[in-house]
Amino acid sequence: MTRVLLSRGQTIEQTSKSIEKVIEDINEQRMWIHSQHIDELLEFFEELGKYWAENFSKEIGINAKHLISFLSKENLGKKLDIALRGNRGVLEKFIDLSDPELVFHAQPRGIVVHWIAGNVDILGVFSVIQAVITKNVSIIKAPAKFELLLKLIKSIEDVKTEKISGKDLLKCIGIVYVDRDDIKNQELLSKNADVRIAWGGEEAVKSILSLSKSPFCEDIIYGPKYSYSIIDEESLSKNSEKIAQRIAMDVSMFDQYACSSPHTIFIESNNENTIENFAKEVAKSLDDVNRILIPKKETSSDKALEILDVRTEYELKGDVISSKGTEWTVIVSKETNLAKPTFSRVVHIRKLDREKLQKENSSRKIQTIAIVMEKEKRYEMIDKLTLLAGDRCPNVGNMSLFDSPWDGMFGMDRMVRWITTYKNG
């Protein structure tokens, strides 16, 4: 089954045999978005952020403040400058970037198709924003639970600045729900994409990559990845409670279903009491976060059984601290490898074995490594670890806050084509 949810700026929500008309309508908007001045687009997104803050903060949840901050003209403008070789003006004209002979102009690639995962739908909004700010048009392949995503995108029509009407801008974004078994329309999306952006787990990403595409299409893959944290004993001795609170936020924000969520917390200490005491602090913080800030959604019966099985396994070979239900679980064991992810707020706290981790941290599957230690030691460890794997090393508490670059790449740079001509010709 395929449903067209949004097209030509109108909410439709009707079943359709083909999405060809959606693709055709989106393609027609490329000249309009290209004609908009970049600073006026930045001003529009800042106003959109304010509108979302006033009307959707509760629905967006804990990520609302960061999303709105990301949309500020100052922040988004800086991110755009950095991604585009230091000068956003390349989106509008040829710019001298200090090459002795050439000047440069960045053109949008065209149609950006976003496959957004249901468990991180808010993160998917960031790729849509980056597509529009680089003057591309977008088609969103929505997840099954698309209600909030549709409301946020549709609300663009309610915002208007001096130069840009949200009703016009909304026409540059289409939203469709395509059933995974509808290969015909999945292929249509893929073949007409100038950029394919895939958010999701391994199975979803492999499915998207298996679709036919243009040989000139650019693929941006956000997932599937694994993330973890490292904390040294000195940092814990100074501020263990605050660190535990921030770890709890990282674990809880997307119930660990985001690629940037930590599953293993390594403690650099030979003192078992230090590790056990910190585990108790993390458990307390997870409980606080669940009760006060981010109540956990209902756990499926299959996931609840999996959590109980993991608890039983580690009760025999370690210590388990958990809620009475399946809201959260903290596991301490003698194991020193990266723990297999259970998701759903199950976190392992283990002693750090630097040599073993260096060998294990060799897969590009590693995404985020949050490290808490003195700055020079932290920089040194980051340099060694990220030689082979790992793309982001934010502070604890910020692991799942979207930023640019993400997954080791500047998404906005990947959404443009670089045009050159000679200064003298």
Secondary structure as a PSIPRED ss2 file (coil, helix, strand):
# PSIPRED VFORMAT (PSIPRED V4.0)

   1 M C   1.000  0.000  0.000
   2 T E   0.000  0.000  1.000
   3 R E   0.000  0.000  1.000
   4 V E   0.000  0.000  1.000
   5 L E   0.000  0.000  1.000
   6 L E   0.000  0.000  1.000
   7 S E   0.000  0.000  1.000
   8 R C   1.000  0.000  0.000
   9 G C   1.000  0.000  0.000
  10 Q E   0.000  0.000  1.000
  11 T E   0.000  0.000  1.000
  12 I E   0.000  0.000  1.000
  13 E E   0.000  0.000  1.000
  14 Q E   0.000  0.000  1.000
  15 T E   0.000  0.000  1.000
  16 S C   1.000  0.000  0.000
  17 K C   1.000  0.000  0.000
  18 S C   1.000  0.000  0.000
  19 I C   1.000  0.000  0.000
  20 E H   0.000  1.000  0.000
  21 K H   0.000  1.000  0.000
  22 V H   0.000  1.000  0.000
  23 I H   0.000  1.000  0.000
  24 E H   0.000  1.000  0.000
  25 D H   0.000  1.000  0.000
  26 I H   0.000  1.000  0.000
  27 N H   0.000  1.000  0.000
  28 E C   1.000  0.000  0.000
  29 Q C   1.000  0.000  0.000
  30 R H   0.000  1.000  0.000
  31 M H   0.000  1.000  0.000
  32 W H   0.000  1.000  0.000
  33 I H   0.000  1.000  0.000
  34 H H   0.000  1.000  0.000
  35 S H   0.000  1.000  0.000
  36 Q C   1.000  0.000  0.000
  37 H C   1.000  0.000  0.000
  38 I H   0.000  1.000  0.000
  39 D H   0.000  1.000  0.000
  40 E H   0.000  1.000  0.000
  41 L H   0.000  1.000  0.000
  42 L H   0.000  1.000  0.000
  43 E H   0.000  1.000  0.000
  44 F H   0.000  1.000  0.000
  45 F H   0.000  1.000  0.000
  46 E H   0.000  1.000  0.000
  47 E H   0.000  1.000  0.000
  48 L H   0.000  1.000  0.000
  49 G H   0.000  1.000  0.000
  50 K H   0.000  1.000  0.000
  51 Y H   0.000  1.000  0.000
  52 W H   0.000  1.000  0.000
  53 A H   0.000  1.000  0.000
  54 E H   0.000  1.000  0.000
  55 N H   0.000  1.000  0.000
  56 F C   1.000  0.000  0.000
  57 S H   0.000  1.000  0.000
  58 K H   0.000  1.000  0.000
  59 E H   0.000  1.000  0.000
  60 I H   0.000  1.000  0.000
  61 G H   0.000  1.000  0.000
  62 I H   0.000  1.000  0.000
  63 N H   0.000  1.000  0.000
  64 A H   0.000  1.000  0.000
  65 K H   0.000  1.000  0.000
  66 H H   0.000  1.000  0.000
  67 L H   0.000  1.000  0.000
  68 I H   0.000  1.000  0.000
  69 S H   0.000  1.000  0.000
  70 F H   0.000  1.000  0.000
  71 L C   1.000  0.000  0.000
  72 S C   1.000  0.000  0.000
  73 K H   0.000  1.000  0.000
  74 E H   0.000  1.000  0.000
  75 N H   0.000  1.000  0.000
  76 L H   0.000  1.000  0.000
  77 G H   0.000  1.000  0.000
  78 K H   0.000  1.000  0.000
  79 K H   0.000  1.000  0.000
  80 L H   0.000  1.000  0.000
  81 D H   0.000  1.000  0.000
  82 I H   0.000  1.000  0.000
  83 A H   0.000  1.000  0.000
  84 L C   1.000  0.000  0.000
  85 R C   1.000  0.000  0.000
  86 G C   1.000  0.000  0.000
  87 N C   1.000  0.000  0.000
  88 R H   0.000  1.000  0.000
  89 G H   0.000  1.000  0.000
  90 V H   0.000  1.000  0.000
  91 L H   0.000  1.000  0.000
  92 E C   1.000  0.000  0.000
  93 K C   1.000  0.000  0.000
  94 F C   1.000  0.000  0.000
  95 I E   0.000  0.000  1.000
  96 D C   1.000  0.000  0.000
  97 L C   1.000  0.000  0.000
  98 S C   1.000  0.000  0.000
  99 D C   1.000  0.000  0.000
 100 P C   1.000  0.000  0.000
 101 E C   1.000  0.000  0.000
 102 L E   0.000  0.000  1.000
 103 V E   0.000  0.000  1.000
 104 F E   0.000  0.000  1.000
 105 H E   0.000  0.000  1.000
 106 A E   0.000  0.000  1.000
 107 Q E   0.000  0.000  1.000
 108 P E   0.000  0.000  1.000
 109 R C   1.000  0.000  0.000
 110 G C   1.000  0.000  0.000
 111 I E   0.000  0.000  1.000
 112 V E   0.000  0.000  1.000
 113 V E   0.000  0.000  1.000
 114 H E   0.000  0.000  1.000
 115 W E   0.000  0.000  1.000
 116 I C   1.000  0.000  0.000
 117 A C   1.000  0.000  0.000
 118 G H   0.000  1.000  0.000
 119 N H   0.000  1.000  0.000
 120 V H   0.000  1.000  0.000
 121 D H   0.000  1.000  0.000
 122 I H   0.000  1.000  0.000
 123 L H   0.000  1.000  0.000
 124 G H   0.000  1.000  0.000
 125 V H   0.000  1.000  0.000
 126 F H   0.000  1.000  0.000
 127 S H   0.000  1.000  0.000
 128 V H   0.000  1.000  0.000
 129 I H   0.000  1.000  0.000
 130 Q H   0.000  1.000  0.000
 131 A H   0.000  1.000  0.000
 132 V H   0.000  1.000  0.000
 133 I H   0.000  1.000  0.000
 134 T C   1.000  0.000  0.000
 135 K C   1.000  0.000  0.000
 136 N C   1.000  0.000  0.000
 137 V E   0.000  0.000  1.000
 138 S E   0.000  0.000  1.000
 139 I E   0.000  0.000  1.000
 140 I E   0.000  0.000  1.000
 141 K E   0.000  0.000  1.000
 142 A C   1.000  0.000  0.000
 143 P C   1.000  0.000  0.000
 144 A C   1.000  0.000  0.000
 145 K C   1.000  0.000  0.000
 146 F C   1.000  0.000  0.000
 147 E H   0.000  1.000  0.000
 148 L H   0.000  1.000  0.000
 149 L H   0.000  1.000  0.000
 150 L H   0.000  1.000  0.000
 151 K H   0.000  1.000  0.000
 152 L H   0.000  1.000  0.000
 153 I H   0.000  1.000  0.000
 154 K H   0.000  1.000  0.000
 155 S H   0.000  1.000  0.000
 156 I H   0.000  1.000  0.000
 157 E H   0.000  1.000  0.000
 158 D H   0.000  1.000  0.000
 159 V C   1.000  0.000  0.000
 160 K E   0.000  0.000  1.000
 161 T C   1.000  0.000  0.000
 162 E C   1.000  0.000  0.000
 163 K C   1.000  0.000  0.000
 164 I C   1.000  0.000  0.000
 165 S E   0.000  0.000  1.000
 166 G H   0.000  1.000  0.000
 167 K H   0.000  1.000  0.000
 168 D H   0.000  1.000  0.000
 169 L H   0.000  1.000  0.000
 170 L H   0.000  1.000  0.000
 171 K C   1.000  0.000  0.000
 172 C C   1.000  0.000  0.000
 173 I E   0.000  0.000  1.000
 174 G E   0.000  0.000  1.000
 175 I E   0.000  0.000  1.000
 176 V E   0.000  0.000  1.000
 177 Y E   0.000  0.000  1.000
 178 V E   0.000  0.000  1.000
 179 D C   1.000  0.000  0.000
 180 R C   1.000  0.000  0.000
 181 D C   1.000  0.000  0.000
 182 D C   1.000  0.000  0.000
 183 I H   0.000  1.000  0.000
 184 K H   0.000  1.000  0.000
 185 N H   0.000  1.000  0.000
 186 Q H   0.000  1.000  0.000
 187 E H   0.000  1.000  0.000
 188 L H   0.000  1.000  0.000
 189 L H   0.000  1.000  0.000
 190 S H   0.000  1.000  0.000
 191 K H   0.000  1.000  0.000
 192 N C   1.000  0.000  0.000
 193 A C   1.000  0.000  0.000
 194 D C   1.000  0.000  0.000
 195 V E   0.000  0.000  1.000
 196 R E   0.000  0.000  1.000
 197 I E   0.000  0.000  1.000
 198 A E   0.000  0.000  1.000
 199 W E   0.000  0.000  1.000
 200 G C   1.000  0.000  0.000
 201 G C   1.000  0.000  0.000
 202 E H   0.000  1.000  0.000
 203 E H   0.000  1.000  0.000
 204 A H   0.000  1.000  0.000
 205 V H   0.000  1.000  0.000
 206 K H   0.000  1.000  0.000
 207 S H   0.000  1.000  0.000
 208 I H   0.000  1.000  0.000
 209 L H   0.000  1.000  0.000
 210 S C   1.000  0.000  0.000
 211 L C   1.000  0.000  0.000
 212 S C   1.000  0.000  0.000
 213 K C   1.000  0.000  0.000
 214 S C   1.000  0.000  0.000
 215 P C   1.000  0.000  0.000
 216 F C   1.000  0.000  0.000
 217 C C   1.000  0.000  0.000
 218 E E   0.000  0.000  1.000
 219 D E   0.000  0.000  1.000
 220 I E   0.000  0.000  1.000
 221 I E   0.000  0.000  1.000
 222 Y E   0.000  0.000  1.000
 223 G C   1.000  0.000  0.000
 224 P C   1.000  0.000  0.000
 225 K C   1.000  0.000  0.000
 226 Y E   0.000  0.000  1.000
 227 S E   0.000  0.000  1.000
 228 Y E   0.000  0.000  1.000
 229 S E   0.000  0.000  1.000
 230 I E   0.000  0.000  1.000
 231 I E   0.000  0.000  1.000
 232 D E   0.000  0.000  1.000
 233 E H   0.000  1.000  0.000
 234 E H   0.000  1.000  0.000
 235 S H   0.000  1.000  0.000
 236 L H   0.000  1.000  0.000
 237 S H   0.000  1.000  0.000
 238 K H   0.000  1.000  0.000
 239 N H   0.000  1.000  0.000
 240 S H   0.000  1.000  0.000
 241 E H   0.000  1.000  0.000
 242 K H   0.000  1.000  0.000
 243 I H   0.000  1.000  0.000
 244 A H   0.000  1.000  0.000
 245 Q H   0.000  1.000  0.000
 246 R H   0.000  1.000  0.000
 247 I H   0.000  1.000  0.000
 248 A H   0.000  1.000  0.000
 249 M H   0.000  1.000  0.000
 250 D H   0.000  1.000  0.000
 251 V H   0.000  1.000  0.000
 252 S H   0.000  1.000  0.000
 253 M C   1.000  0.000  0.000
 254 F C   1.000  0.000  0.000
 255 D C   1.000  0.000  0.000
 256 Q C   1.000  0.000  0.000
 257 Y C   1.000  0.000  0.000
 258 A C   1.000  0.000  0.000
 259 C C   1.000  0.000  0.000
 260 S C   1.000  0.000  0.000
 261 S C   1.000  0.000  0.000
 262 P E   0.000  0.000  1.000
 263 H E   0.000  0.000  1.000
 264 T E   0.000  0.000  1.000
 265 I E   0.000  0.000  1.000
 266 F E   0.000  0.000  1.000
 267 I E   0.000  0.000  1.000
 268 E E   0.000  0.000  1.000
 269 S C   1.000  0.000  0.000
 270 N C   1.000  0.000  0.000
 271 N C   1.000  0.000  0.000
 272 E H   0.000  1.000  0.000
 273 N H   0.000  1.000  0.000
 274 T H   0.000  1.000  0.000
 275 I H   0.000  1.000  0.000
 276 E H   0.000  1.000  0.000
 277 N H   0.000  1.000  0.000
 278 F H   0.000  1.000  0.000
 279 A H   0.000  1.000  0.000
 280 K H   0.000  1.000  0.000
 281 E H   0.000  1.000  0.000
 282 V H   0.000  1.000  0.000
 283 A H   0.000  1.000  0.000
 284 K H   0.000  1.000  0.000
 285 S H   0.000  1.000  0.000
 286 L H   0.000  1.000  0.000
 287 D H   0.000  1.000  0.000
 288 D H   0.000  1.000  0.000
 289 V H   0.000  1.000  0.000
 290 N H   0.000  1.000  0.000
 291 R H   0.000  1.000  0.000
 292 I H   0.000  1.000  0.000
 293 L H   0.000  1.000  0.000
 294 I C   1.000  0.000  0.000
 295 P C   1.000  0.000  0.000
 296 K C   1.000  0.000  0.000
 297 K C   1.000  0.000  0.000
 298 E C   1.000  0.000  0.000
 299 T C   1.000  0.000  0.000
 300 S C   1.000  0.000  0.000
 301 S H   0.000  1.000  0.000
 302 D H   0.000  1.000  0.000
 303 K H   0.000  1.000  0.000
 304 A H   0.000  1.000  0.000
 305 L H   0.000  1.000  0.000
 306 E H   0.000  1.000  0.000
 307 I H   0.000  1.000  0.000
 308 L H   0.000  1.000  0.000
 309 D H   0.000  1.000  0.000
 310 V H   0.000  1.000  0.000
 311 R H   0.000  1.000  0.000
 312 T H   0.000  1.000  0.000
 313 E H   0.000  1.000  0.000
 314 Y H   0.000  1.000  0.000
 315 E H   0.000  1.000  0.000
 316 L C   1.000  0.000  0.000
 317 K C   1.000  0.000  0.000
 318 G E   0.000  0.000  1.000
 319 D E   0.000  0.000  1.000
 320 V E   0.000  0.000  1.000
 321 I E   0.000  0.000  1.000
 322 S E   0.000  0.000  1.000
 323 S C   1.000  0.000  0.000
 324 K C   1.000  0.000  0.000
 325 G C   1.000  0.000  0.000
 326 T C   1.000  0.000  0.000
 327 E C   1.000  0.000  0.000
 328 W C   1.000  0.000  0.000
 329 T E   0.000  0.000  1.000
 330 V E   0.000  0.000  1.000
 331 I E   0.000  0.000  1.000
 332 V E   0.000  0.000  1.000
 333 S E   0.000  0.000  1.000
 334 K C   1.000  0.000  0.000
 335 E C   1.000  0.000  0.000
 336 T C   1.000  0.000  0.000
 337 N C   1.000  0.000  0.000
 338 L C   1.000  0.000  0.000
 339 A C   1.000  0.000  0.000
 340 K C   1.000  0.000  0.000
 341 P C   1.000  0.000  0.000
 342 T C   1.000  0.000  0.000
 343 F C   1.000  0.000  0.000
 344 S C   1.000  0.000  0.000
 345 R C   1.000  0.000  0.000
 346 V E   0.000  0.000  1.000
 347 V E   0.000  0.000  1.000
 348 H E   0.000  0.000  1.000
 349 I E   0.000  0.000  1.000
 350 R E   0.000  0.000  1.000
 351 K E   0.000  0.000  1.000
 352 L C   1.000  0.000  0.000
 353 D C   1.000  0.000  0.000
 354 R H   0.000  1.000  0.000
 355 E H   0.000  1.000  0.000
 356 K H   0.000  1.000  0.000
 357 L H   0.000  1.000  0.000
 358 Q H   0.000  1.000  0.000
 359 K H   0.000  1.000  0.000
 360 E H   0.000  1.000  0.000
 361 N C   1.000  0.000  0.000
 362 S C   1.000  0.000  0.000
 363 S C   1.000  0.000  0.000
 364 R C   1.000  0.000  0.000
 365 K C   1.000  0.000  0.000
 366 I E   0.000  0.000  1.000
 367 Q E   0.000  0.000  1.000
 368 T E   0.000  0.000  1.000
 369 I E   0.000  0.000  1.000
 370 A E   0.000  0.000  1.000
 371 I E   0.000  0.000  1.000
 372 V E   0.000  0.000  1.000
 373 M C   1.000  0.000  0.000
 374 E C   1.000  0.000  0.000
 375 K H   0.000  1.000  0.000
 376 E H   0.000  1.000  0.000
 377 K H   0.000  1.000  0.000
 378 R H   0.000  1.000  0.000
 379 Y H   0.000  1.000  0.000
 380 E H   0.000  1.000  0.000
 381 M H   0.000  1.000  0.000
 382 I H   0.000  1.000  0.000
 383 D H   0.000  1.000  0.000
 384 K H   0.000  1.000  0.000
 385 L H   0.000  1.000  0.000
 386 T C   1.000  0.000  0.000
 387 L C   1.000  0.000  0.000
 388 L C   1.000  0.000  0.000
 389 A C   1.000  0.000  0.000
 390 G C   1.000  0.000  0.000
 391 D C   1.000  0.000  0.000
 392 R E   0.000  0.000  1.000
 393 C C   1.000  0.000  0.000
 394 P C   1.000  0.000  0.000
 395 N C   1.000  0.000  0.000
 396 V C   1.000  0.000  0.000
 397 G C   1.000  0.000  0.000
 398 N C   1.000  0.000  0.000
 399 M C   1.000  0.000  0.000
 400 S C   1.000  0.000  0.000
 401 L C   1.000  0.000  0.000
 402 F C   1.000  0.000  0.000
 403 D C   1.000  0.000  0.000
 404 S C   1.000  0.000  0.000
 405 P C   1.000  0.000  0.000
 406 W E   0.000  0.000  1.000
 407 D C   1.000  0.000  0.000
 408 G C   1.000  0.000  0.000
 409 M E   0.000  0.000  1.000
 410 F C   1.000  0.000  0.000
 411 G H   0.000  1.000  0.000
 412 M H   0.000  1.000  0.000
 413 D H   0.000  1.000  0.000
 414 R H   0.000  1.000  0.000
 415 M C   1.000  0.000  0.000
 416 V E   0.000  0.000  1.000
 417 R E   0.000  0.000  1.000
 418 W E   0.000  0.000  1.000
 419 I E   0.000  0.000  1.000
 420 T E   0.000  0.000  1.000
 421 T E   0.000  0.000  1.000
 422 Y E   0.000  0.000  1.000
 423 K C   1.000  0.000  0.000
 424 N C   1.000  0.000  0.000
 425 G C   1.000  0.000  0.000
